[in-house]
Amino acid sequence: MDVDRIRADFPVLARSFHGHRLAYLDSAATSQKPQPVIDAVAAYYAERNANVHRSVYALGEESTAAYEAARERVAKFLHASDPREIVFVRGTTEALNLAATCLGRSVLQRGDTVVSTVMEHHSNIVPWQMLKGALGIRLEFVDIDEEGRLRTDQFEQFLRDRPRVVTFTHASNVLGTVNPVREMSEQAHDAGSVVIVDAAQAAPHRGIDVQQLGCDLLAFSGHKTLGPTGIGVLWGRRELLERLPPYMGGGEMIREVHLDRCSFADPPARFEAGTPNVAGAVGLATALDYLEGVGWEELAAHEAGLTSYATRALREAFSDRLRIFGPPIDAGRESILSFSLARVHPHDVASLLDAEGIAIRSGHHCAQPLMDRLRVPALSRASFYLYTTREEVDRLVTALGHAEARMTGVPATAAA
């Protein structure tokens, strides 16, 4: 994979901060955008901008065609059986809220159980807690082992109670753990559960085949997948979407409205009330083209090499003063390294690295229950993507040595 050629497509990577060239190591939070995506969004607004559907003039028809072509592109990416299984939303958060709310209105009843995991992003915890308060459902959370993998014995135990919904992340945004989605989906279906997968951290790094994964609903965000912010996807099996009520009311999602009654459109329009983010959908389609042009196998090999290289470098430089959380690198994980540096708070780490032009994440990463389980208040997180280089990893190690020396007085061994 020609990383230098790829980096040339990302204008922001040419920027400098505090006298240092930007080393962007926060792609798990949001990815940078290549020029083709930027151009596609700009071209839409410059040449095709009009409201979609029901337009009888040429410009509106062009806009509608671009929007529906984006839906077909996403369906191809996910190996969906029908483009009408693709619902455009603002992101994974809205997709999971839509799923929880609509299931709460139609499927879940007081006393029903929803099973999730302790490694979830808040987006896949809080909506279910809100339903618990409104409906009186029960929530169970599968624990992790000491390496950051889900406890399969506990998962199987929870399934014995035949939960109505099982929802979990494809890959942890903190630990990098990649969960066995197909196996978990099969087990949950045997228990009679609806299966929902949060693929926000998986979709940017691997081809997604919903037929092979075997889930019923799956969500991901455009902004983590080289696409624009404010666009995301909820995929759902056609027969399930047809059973669900709308999420919001308004224009676009109705068949007809009278003062005393209304009826709703078929999916996906039923779930897309109001004017959609057409430019975002167009940008997302272009982003998926870009990623598939790079190649999933090439991307995976690049990221695995970087993650392994970074892990070795950090351990050699800091020994037991730095702890990396999550499964072993050779066990298969996403290109995320969450770590703690002894005697240095993660927020101080991020601030001191920023002074050297290095962008990482610090905090609870919208996963406070997982922080509680790990017994840490916060973690530092470096995340890599197709435009990350080994030189940037070297800069990370060196800058961490400087941060440690400044905050603790330990010699900056990483700077050697």
The 8 nearest C-alpha neighbors of each residue, nearest first, counted from 0:
[[1, 2, 297, 301, 298, 293, 5, 385],
 [0, 2, 4, 3, 5, 6, 293, 386],
 [1, 3, 5, 4, 0, 386, 6, 385],
 [4, 2, 6, 5, 1, 7, 386, 388],
 [3, 5, 7, 2, 1, 6, 8, 0],
 [6, 4, 2, 7, 3, 8, 386, 1],
 [7, 5, 3, 8, 386, 9, 4, 2],
 [6, 8, 4, 5, 9, 3, 10, 12],
 [7, 9, 33, 6, 34, 5, 10, 4],
 [10, 8, 33, 6, 7, 11, 12, 34],
 [11, 9, 12, 13, 8, 7, 34, 33],
 [10, 12, 13, 14, 9, 31, 32, 21],
 [13, 11, 14, 10, 9, 21, 6, 22],
 [12, 14, 11, 10, 15, 20, 21, 9],
 [15, 13, 12, 11, 21, 20, 16, 10],
 [14, 16, 20, 21, 19, 18, 13, 17],
 [17, 15, 356, 19, 18, 21, 20, 14],
 [18, 16, 19, 354, 356, 355, 15, 353],
 [17, 19, 16, 15, 20, 356, 355, 354],
 [20, 18, 356, 15, 16, 17, 355, 21],
 [19, 21, 15, 356, 14, 16, 22, 18],
 [22, 20, 356, 15, 14, 23, 357, 12],
 [23, 21, 357, 391, 356, 358, 24, 20],
 [22, 24, 358, 25, 21, 357, 359, 26],
 [25, 23, 382, 359, 381, 358, 383, 26],
 [26, 24, 359, 382, 27, 28, 23, 381],
 [25, 27, 30, 29, 28, 382, 24, 383],
 [28, 26, 25, 29, 382, 223, 200, 172],
 [29, 27, 26, 25, 223, 30, 360, 382],
 [30, 28, 223, 26, 27, 222, 31, 25],
 [31, 29, 26, 223, 225, 222, 224, 32],
 [30, 32, 225, 29, 33, 9, 26, 11],
 [33, 31, 225, 9, 226, 36, 30, 34],
 [34, 32, 9, 8, 35, 36, 37, 31],
 [33, 35, 37, 8, 36, 38, 9, 32],
 [36, 34, 38, 37, 33, 39, 285, 8],
 [37, 35, 39, 282, 38, 34, 33, 285],
 [36, 38, 34, 40, 35, 39, 41, 33],
 [37, 39, 35, 41, 36, 40, 42, 34],
 [40, 38, 36, 42, 41, 37, 282, 35],
 [39, 41, 43, 278, 37, 282, 42, 38],
 [42, 40, 38, 44, 43, 39, 45, 37],
 [43, 41, 45, 39, 44, 40, 46, 38],
 [42, 44, 47, 40, 46, 41, 45, 48],
 [43, 45, 48, 41, 42, 46, 47, 40],
 [44, 46, 42, 43, 41, 47, 48, 40],
 [45, 47, 43, 42, 44, 48, 41, 58],
 [48, 46, 43, 62, 44, 58, 49, 61],
 [47, 49, 44, 43, 46, 62, 45, 50],
 [50, 48, 59, 62, 47, 51, 58, 63],
 [49, 51, 59, 274, 62, 52, 48, 54],
 [50, 52, 63, 62, 59, 49, 54, 53],
 [53, 51, 54, 63, 50, 60, 59, 251],
 [52, 54, 55, 51, 59, 60, 50, 63],
 [53, 55, 59, 52, 56, 60, 51, 50],
 [56, 54, 53, 57, 60, 59, 52, 58],
 [55, 57, 59, 54, 58, 60, 61, 53],
 [56, 58, 60, 59, 61, 55, 54, 62],
 [59, 57, 61, 60, 56, 47, 62, 49],
 [60, 58, 62, 54, 49, 61, 57, 56],
 [59, 61, 57, 63, 58, 62, 64, 54],
 [62, 60, 64, 58, 59, 63, 57, 65],
 [63, 61, 59, 65, 64, 60, 47, 51],
 [62, 64, 51, 60, 66, 65, 61, 52],
 [63, 65, 61, 67, 62, 66, 68, 60],
 [66, 64, 68, 62, 63, 67, 61, 69],
 [67, 65, 63, 69, 68, 64, 277, 62],
 [66, 68, 70, 69, 64, 65, 63, 71],
 [67, 69, 71, 65, 70, 66, 64, 72],
 [70, 68, 72, 66, 284, 67, 71, 281],
 [69, 71, 67, 73, 68, 72, 82, 74],
 [70, 72, 74, 68, 82, 69, 73, 75],
 [73, 71, 69, 75, 70, 74, 284, 68],
 [72, 74, 76, 70, 75, 71, 77, 69],
 [75, 73, 79, 71, 82, 77, 72, 76],
 [74, 76, 78, 72, 73, 77, 71, 79],
 [77, 75, 73, 74, 78, 72, 207, 206],
 [76, 78, 208, 207, 74, 79, 75, 209],
 [79, 77, 75, 208, 76, 74, 209, 80],
 [80, 78, 74, 77, 81, 75, 209, 82],
 [79, 81, 78, 82, 74, 84, 210, 236],
 [80, 82, 83, 79, 84, 74, 237, 85],
 [83, 81, 74, 71, 84, 85, 70, 79],
 [84, 82, 81, 85, 267, 266, 237, 86],
 [83, 85, 82, 235, 237, 234, 81, 236],
 [86, 84, 234, 83, 82, 233, 70, 74],
 [87, 85, 233, 267, 232, 234, 88, 84],
 [86, 88, 232, 231, 85, 233, 271, 230],
 [89, 87, 231, 232, 90, 230, 94, 93],
 [90, 88, 230, 229, 231, 93, 87, 91],
 [231, 91, 89, 220, 230, 92, 93, 88],
 [90, 92, 219, 94, 220, 218, 93, 231],
 [93, 91, 122, 95, 94, 90, 96, 89],
 [92, 94, 96, 95, 91, 90, 97, 89],
 [95, 93, 91, 97, 233, 92, 96, 218],
 [96, 94, 98, 97, 92, 93, 91, 99],
 [97, 95, 93, 99, 98, 94, 126, 100],
 [96, 98, 94, 100, 95, 99, 246, 93],
 [99, 97, 95, 101, 96, 100, 102, 94],
 [98, 100, 96, 102, 97, 101, 103, 95],
 [101, 99, 103, 97, 102, 98, 96, 104],
 [102, 100, 104, 103, 98, 99, 244, 243],
 [103, 101, 106, 105, 99, 104, 100, 98],
 [102, 104, 107, 100, 101, 105, 106, 99],
 [105, 103, 101, 102, 100, 106, 107, 244],
 [104, 106, 102, 103, 107, 101, 243, 244],
 [107, 105, 102, 103, 104, 108, 163, 101],
 [108, 106, 103, 102, 111, 105, 104, 163],
 [109, 107, 111, 110, 134, 106, 136, 103],
 [110, 108, 135, 136, 134, 111, 107, 137],
 [109, 111, 136, 137, 135, 108, 112, 134],
 [112, 110, 136, 109, 108, 137, 107, 163],
 [111, 113, 137, 162, 138, 136, 163, 114],
 [112, 114, 164, 138, 162, 165, 163, 137],
 [115, 113, 165, 139, 140, 138, 166, 164],
 [114, 116, 140, 166, 167, 165, 139, 141],
 [117, 115, 140, 141, 118, 119, 167, 142],
 [116, 118, 369, 119, 140, 142, 141, 368],
 [119, 117, 369, 116, 171, 120, 366, 368],
 [120, 118, 117, 116, 123, 168, 121, 366],
 [119, 121, 366, 122, 365, 123, 118, 124],
 [120, 122, 124, 123, 365, 125, 366, 119],
 [123, 121, 92, 120, 124, 125, 95, 126],
 [124, 122, 121, 120, 119, 125, 95, 126],
 [123, 125, 121, 127, 122, 126, 128, 119],
 [124, 126, 128, 127, 121, 122, 129, 123],
 [127, 125, 129, 128, 96, 124, 99, 130],
 [128, 126, 130, 129, 125, 124, 131, 99],
 [129, 127, 131, 125, 130, 126, 124, 132],
 [128, 130, 126, 132, 127, 131, 125, 133],
 [131, 129, 133, 127, 132, 128, 134, 126],
 [132, 130, 135, 136, 128, 129, 134, 133],
 [131, 133, 129, 130, 135, 134, 128, 136],
 [132, 134, 130, 131, 135, 129, 136, 128],
 [135, 133, 109, 131, 130, 136, 132, 108],
 [134, 136, 131, 109, 132, 110, 133, 137],
 [135, 137, 131, 110, 111, 109, 134, 112],
 [136, 138, 112, 111, 110, 113, 131, 135],
 [139, 137, 113, 112, 114, 136, 140, 115],
 [138, 140, 114, 115, 113, 141, 137, 112],
 [141, 139, 116, 115, 117, 114, 142, 138],
 [142, 140, 116, 154, 117, 153, 115, 150],
 [141, 143, 117, 150, 149, 116, 140, 144],
 [144, 142, 149, 148, 150, 147, 145, 141],
 [143, 145, 147, 146, 148, 150, 149, 142],
 [144, 146, 147, 143, 148, 325, 326, 373],
 [147, 145, 326, 325, 144, 148, 327, 324],
 [146, 148, 325, 143, 144, 145, 326, 174],
 [149, 147, 143, 144, 146, 150, 176, 326],
 [148, 150, 143, 151, 142, 144, 147, 141],
 [149, 151, 143, 152, 153, 142, 144, 148],
 [150, 152, 154, 153, 149, 155, 141, 156],
 [153, 151, 155, 150, 154, 156, 149, 157],
 [152, 154, 156, 155, 151, 150, 141, 157],
 [155, 153, 151, 157, 156, 152, 141, 158],
 [154, 156, 158, 152, 153, 157, 151, 159],
 [155, 157, 153, 154, 158, 159, 152, 160],
 [158, 156, 154, 159, 155, 160, 153, 114],
 [159, 157, 155, 161, 160, 156, 190, 162],
 [158, 160, 161, 157, 156, 155, 190, 162],
 [159, 161, 158, 157, 162, 156, 112, 190],
 [162, 160, 190, 158, 159, 191, 163, 192],
 [163, 161, 112, 164, 113, 192, 160, 158],
 [162, 164, 192, 112, 113, 193, 111, 161],
 [165, 163, 193, 113, 192, 162, 194, 114],
 [166, 164, 114, 194, 113, 115, 193, 192],
 [167, 165, 195, 115, 194, 196, 114, 164],
 [168, 166, 196, 115, 197, 116, 195, 169],
 [167, 169, 197, 170, 196, 119, 198, 171],
 [168, 170, 198, 178, 197, 177, 201, 196],
 [171, 169, 177, 176, 168, 200, 201, 175],
 [170, 172, 175, 176, 173, 174, 168, 118],
 [171, 173, 175, 174, 200, 170, 27, 120],
 [174, 172, 171, 175, 337, 364, 335, 380],
 [173, 175, 325, 176, 171, 324, 172, 147],
 [174, 176, 333, 171, 332, 335, 173, 172],
 [177, 175, 332, 171, 174, 170, 178, 326],
 [178, 176, 170, 332, 169, 175, 179, 171],
 [177, 179, 169, 180, 170, 176, 168, 149],
 [180, 178, 182, 181, 183, 177, 169, 184],
 [181, 179, 183, 182, 178, 212, 184, 169],
 [180, 182, 212, 184, 183, 213, 179, 185],
 [181, 183, 185, 184, 180, 179, 186, 212],
 [184, 182, 186, 180, 185, 181, 187, 179],
 [185, 183, 187, 181, 186, 182, 214, 213],
 [186, 184, 188, 182, 183, 187, 181, 189],
 [185, 187, 189, 183, 184, 188, 182, 190],
 [188, 186, 190, 184, 192, 189, 185, 183],
 [189, 187, 191, 192, 190, 185, 186, 184],
 [188, 190, 186, 187, 191, 185, 192, 184],
 [189, 191, 161, 187, 188, 192, 158, 186],
 [192, 190, 188, 189, 161, 187, 163, 193],
 [193, 191, 163, 164, 188, 187, 190, 162],
 [192, 194, 164, 165, 163, 215, 195, 188],
 [195, 193, 165, 214, 215, 166, 164, 192],
 [194, 196, 166, 216, 217, 215, 214, 165],
 [197, 195, 217, 167, 168, 166, 198, 169],
 [196, 198, 168, 218, 199, 169, 217, 167],
 [199, 197, 201, 219, 169, 200, 218, 202],
 [198, 200, 219, 220, 201, 197, 202, 91],
 [201, 199, 198, 170, 202, 172, 203, 27],
 [202, 200, 198, 204, 203, 199, 170, 169],
 [201, 203, 204, 205, 198, 200, 199, 207],
 [204, 202, 224, 201, 205, 223, 200, 199],
 [205, 203, 202, 201, 299, 295, 298, 206],
 [206, 204, 202, 295, 203, 201, 207, 299],
 [205, 207, 295, 208, 202, 76, 204, 77],
 [208, 206, 77, 209, 205, 202, 76, 78],
 [209, 207, 77, 78, 211, 210, 212, 206],
 [210, 208, 212, 211, 77, 213, 78, 207],
 [209, 211, 213, 208, 212, 78, 79, 214],
 [210, 212, 208, 209, 213, 181, 207, 214],
 [213, 211, 181, 209, 210, 214, 180, 208],
 [212, 214, 210, 211, 181, 184, 209, 215],
 [215, 213, 194, 184, 212, 216, 195, 209],
 [216, 214, 194, 236, 235, 195, 193, 213],
 [215, 217, 235, 195, 234, 214, 196, 194],
 [218, 216, 196, 234, 195, 233, 197, 198],
 [219, 217, 233, 197, 91, 198, 232, 94],
 [218, 220, 199, 91, 198, 232, 231, 90],
 [221, 219, 231, 90, 91, 222, 199, 223],
 [220, 222, 226, 231, 224, 230, 223, 283],
 [221, 223, 228, 226, 227, 224, 220, 29],
 [222, 224, 29, 30, 221, 225, 220, 203],
 [223, 225, 203, 221, 226, 222, 30, 286],
 [226, 224, 32, 286, 30, 223, 222, 31],
 [225, 227, 283, 221, 222, 286, 224, 282],
 [228, 226, 222, 279, 221, 282, 229, 283],
 [227, 229, 222, 230, 221, 226, 279, 89],
 [228, 230, 89, 90, 227, 279, 231, 222],
 [231, 229, 89, 90, 279, 221, 228, 88],
 [90, 232, 230, 220, 88, 89, 221, 219],
 [231, 233, 87, 219, 88, 218, 86, 234],
 [232, 234, 218, 86, 94, 217, 85, 235],
 [235, 233, 85, 217, 216, 84, 86, 232],
 [236, 234, 216, 84, 215, 240, 237, 233],
 [235, 237, 239, 238, 215, 84, 240, 216],
 [236, 238, 240, 239, 84, 235, 241, 83],
 [237, 239, 241, 236, 240, 242, 235, 243],
 [240, 238, 242, 236, 241, 237, 243, 235],
 [241, 239, 237, 243, 242, 238, 235, 236],
 [240, 242, 238, 239, 243, 237, 266, 265],
 [243, 241, 239, 240, 238, 244, 105, 237],
 [242, 244, 240, 241, 101, 105, 239, 245],
 [245, 243, 101, 246, 242, 105, 104, 269],
 [246, 244, 270, 269, 247, 243, 101, 248],
 [245, 247, 97, 270, 101, 244, 100, 248],
 [248, 246, 245, 272, 249, 270, 271, 252],
 [249, 247, 272, 252, 246, 245, 250, 253],
 [250, 248, 272, 273, 252, 251, 247, 253],
 [249, 251, 273, 272, 252, 253, 248, 274],
 [250, 252, 272, 253, 273, 268, 249, 271],
 [253, 251, 269, 272, 268, 264, 250, 271],
 [254, 252, 263, 264, 255, 251, 262, 250],
 [253, 255, 264, 263, 262, 252, 256, 261],
 [254, 256, 253, 262, 261, 257, 263, 264],
 [255, 257, 261, 260, 262, 258, 253, 254],
 [258, 256, 260, 259, 261, 255, 262, 254],
 [259, 257, 260, 256, 261, 255, 262, 253],
 [258, 260, 257, 261, 256, 262, 255, 263],
 [261, 259, 257, 258, 256, 262, 255, 263],
 [262, 260, 256, 255, 257, 263, 253, 259],
 [263, 261, 254, 255, 253, 256, 264, 260],
 [262, 264, 253, 254, 252, 269, 265, 261],
 [265, 263, 254, 253, 269, 252, 268, 266],
 [264, 266, 269, 268, 267, 263, 241, 252],
 [267, 265, 268, 269, 241, 240, 83, 264],
 [266, 268, 86, 269, 83, 270, 265, 85],
 [269, 267, 266, 252, 271, 270, 264, 265],
 [270, 268, 252, 264, 266, 267, 265, 245],
 [269, 271, 268, 245, 267, 246, 272, 252],
 [272, 270, 268, 269, 252, 273, 267, 251],
 [273, 271, 252, 251, 249, 250, 270, 248],
 [274, 272, 250, 251, 249, 275, 271, 252],
 [273, 275, 276, 272, 50, 251, 51, 250],
 [276, 274, 277, 273, 271, 272, 87, 51],
 [277, 275, 279, 278, 280, 230, 274, 229],
 [276, 278, 280, 279, 275, 66, 281, 62],
 [279, 277, 281, 40, 280, 276, 282, 43],
 [278, 280, 282, 276, 277, 230, 281, 227],
 [279, 281, 283, 277, 282, 278, 69, 284],
 [282, 280, 278, 284, 279, 283, 69, 277],
 [283, 281, 279, 285, 36, 280, 284, 40],
 [284, 282, 226, 286, 280, 285, 281, 221],
 [283, 285, 69, 281, 287, 286, 282, 72],
 [286, 284, 288, 282, 283, 287, 36, 289],
 [285, 287, 283, 289, 226, 288, 225, 284],
 [288, 286, 290, 284, 289, 285, 291, 283],
 [289, 287, 285, 291, 286, 290, 292, 284],
 [288, 290, 286, 292, 287, 291, 285, 293],
 [291, 289, 287, 293, 292, 288, 286, 294],
 [290, 292, 294, 293, 288, 289, 287, 295],
 [291, 293, 289, 290, 294, 288, 287, 295],
 [292, 294, 290, 291, 289, 295, 297, 298],
 [295, 293, 291, 297, 292, 296, 298, 290],
 [296, 294, 298, 297, 205, 299, 291, 206],
 [295, 297, 299, 298, 294, 300, 205, 301],
 [296, 298, 300, 294, 295, 299, 301, 0],
 [297, 299, 295, 301, 296, 300, 294, 302],
 [300, 298, 296, 302, 301, 297, 303, 295],
 [299, 301, 303, 297, 298, 302, 304, 296],
 [302, 300, 298, 304, 299, 303, 297, 305],
 [303, 301, 305, 299, 304, 300, 334, 306],
 [304, 302, 306, 300, 305, 301, 299, 307],
 [303, 305, 307, 301, 302, 306, 308, 300],
 [306, 304, 308, 302, 303, 307, 309, 301],
 [305, 307, 303, 309, 308, 304, 334, 302],
 [306, 308, 310, 304, 305, 309, 303, 328],
 [309, 307, 305, 311, 306, 310, 304, 312],
 [310, 308, 312, 306, 307, 311, 305, 313],
 [311, 309, 307, 313, 312, 308, 306, 314],
 [310, 312, 314, 308, 309, 313, 315, 307],
 [313, 311, 309, 315, 310, 314, 316, 308],
 [314, 312, 316, 310, 315, 311, 317, 309],
 [315, 313, 318, 311, 317, 316, 312, 310],
 [314, 316, 312, 313, 318, 317, 311, 310],
 [317, 315, 313, 413, 314, 312, 318, 412],
 [316, 318, 314, 320, 321, 315, 313, 319],
 [317, 319, 314, 320, 315, 316, 321, 313],
 [318, 320, 321, 317, 322, 314, 341, 340],
 [321, 319, 341, 317, 318, 340, 322, 339],
 [320, 322, 340, 319, 339, 317, 341, 318],
 [321, 323, 338, 339, 324, 319, 320, 340],
 [324, 322, 338, 337, 336, 321, 325, 339],
 [325, 323, 337, 174, 338, 322, 326, 336],
 [324, 326, 174, 147, 146, 175, 176, 327],
 [325, 327, 146, 147, 328, 176, 330, 148],
 [328, 326, 330, 329, 325, 146, 331, 332],
 [327, 329, 330, 331, 307, 326, 332, 306],
 [328, 330, 327, 331, 332, 307, 326, 303],
 [331, 329, 327, 328, 326, 332, 176, 177],
 [332, 330, 329, 328, 177, 333, 327, 176],
 [333, 331, 175, 176, 177, 328, 330, 334],
 [332, 334, 175, 335, 176, 177, 170, 331],
 [335, 333, 383, 306, 302, 382, 332, 175],
 [336, 334, 382, 175, 333, 381, 337, 383],
 [337, 335, 381, 380, 382, 338, 323, 334],
 [338, 336, 380, 379, 324, 323, 173, 378],
 [337, 339, 323, 379, 322, 378, 324, 380],
 [338, 340, 322, 378, 321, 379, 341, 323],
 [341, 339, 321, 343, 320, 342, 338, 322],
 [340, 342, 320, 343, 321, 339, 344, 322],
 [341, 343, 340, 344, 407, 406, 403, 320],
 [344, 342, 341, 340, 345, 406, 347, 348],
 [343, 345, 347, 346, 348, 342, 340, 339],
 [346, 344, 348, 379, 347, 361, 378, 349],
 [345, 347, 349, 348, 344, 361, 350, 362],
 [348, 346, 350, 344, 345, 349, 351, 343],
 [347, 349, 345, 351, 346, 350, 352, 344],
 [350, 348, 352, 346, 347, 351, 359, 353],
 [351, 349, 347, 353, 352, 348, 346, 354],
 [350, 352, 354, 348, 353, 349, 402, 347],
 [353, 351, 349, 357, 355, 354, 350, 398],
 [352, 354, 356, 357, 350, 355, 351, 358],
 [353, 355, 351, 352, 356, 17, 350, 357],
 [356, 354, 353, 352, 357, 19, 17, 398],
 [355, 357, 353, 21, 19, 16, 354, 20],
 [356, 358, 22, 353, 352, 355, 21, 23],
 [359, 357, 23, 24, 353, 22, 25, 356],
 [358, 360, 25, 24, 381, 380, 349, 357],
 [361, 359, 380, 379, 25, 381, 349, 362],
 [362, 360, 379, 345, 346, 378, 380, 349],
 [361, 363, 377, 364, 378, 345, 379, 346],
 [362, 364, 377, 365, 367, 366, 378, 370],
 [365, 363, 366, 362, 173, 361, 367, 172],
 [366, 364, 121, 363, 120, 367, 122, 362],
 [367, 365, 120, 364, 369, 368, 363, 121],
 [366, 368, 370, 369, 363, 365, 371, 364],
 [369, 367, 371, 370, 366, 117, 372, 118],
 [368, 370, 372, 371, 367, 118, 366, 117],
 [371, 369, 367, 373, 375, 372, 368, 374],
 [372, 370, 374, 368, 369, 373, 367, 375],
 [371, 373, 369, 370, 374, 368, 117, 375],
 [374, 372, 370, 371, 375, 369, 368, 376],
 [375, 373, 371, 372, 370, 376, 369, 377],
 [374, 376, 370, 377, 373, 371, 378, 372],
 [377, 375, 370, 374, 363, 378, 371, 362],
 [376, 378, 362, 363, 375, 345, 370, 361],
 [379, 377, 345, 362, 339, 361, 338, 337],
 [378, 380, 361, 345, 338, 337, 360, 339],
 [381, 379, 337, 360, 336, 359, 361, 338],
 [382, 380, 24, 359, 336, 25, 335, 337],
 [381, 383, 335, 24, 25, 26, 27, 334],
 [382, 384, 334, 24, 387, 26, 335, 302],
 [385, 383, 387, 386, 26, 302, 382, 334],
 [384, 386, 387, 298, 2, 302, 301, 383],
 [385, 387, 6, 384, 2, 5, 388, 3],
 [388, 386, 384, 385, 383, 391, 389, 24],
 [389, 387, 390, 391, 386, 392, 2, 305],
 [390, 388, 392, 391, 393, 305, 387, 308],
 [389, 391, 393, 388, 392, 394, 387, 395],
 [392, 390, 394, 388, 389, 393, 22, 395],
 [391, 393, 389, 395, 394, 390, 309, 396],
 [394, 392, 390, 396, 391, 395, 389, 397],
 [393, 395, 391, 397, 392, 396, 398, 390],
 [396, 394, 392, 398, 393, 397, 399, 391],
 [397, 395, 399, 393, 394, 398, 413, 313],
 [396, 398, 414, 413, 394, 400, 399, 395],
 [397, 399, 401, 395, 400, 396, 352, 394],
 [400, 398, 402, 396, 401, 397, 403, 395],
 [399, 401, 411, 413, 403, 397, 398, 402],
 [400, 402, 398, 404, 399, 411, 403, 405],
 [403, 401, 399, 405, 400, 404, 351, 406],
 [402, 404, 400, 406, 401, 405, 407, 399],
 [405, 403, 408, 409, 401, 411, 410, 402],
 [404, 406, 402, 403, 408, 407, 401, 409],
 [405, 407, 403, 404, 402, 408, 343, 342],
 [408, 406, 409, 404, 403, 405, 342, 343],
 [407, 409, 404, 405, 406, 410, 403, 411],
 [408, 410, 404, 407, 403, 411, 405, 406],
 [411, 409, 404, 412, 408, 400, 403, 401],
 [410, 412, 400, 404, 401, 413, 414, 409],
 [413, 411, 414, 410, 415, 400, 316, 317],
 [412, 414, 400, 397, 316, 411, 415, 396],
 [413, 415, 397, 412, 411, 400, 401, 398],
 [414, 413, 412, 411, 397, 400, 316, 410]]
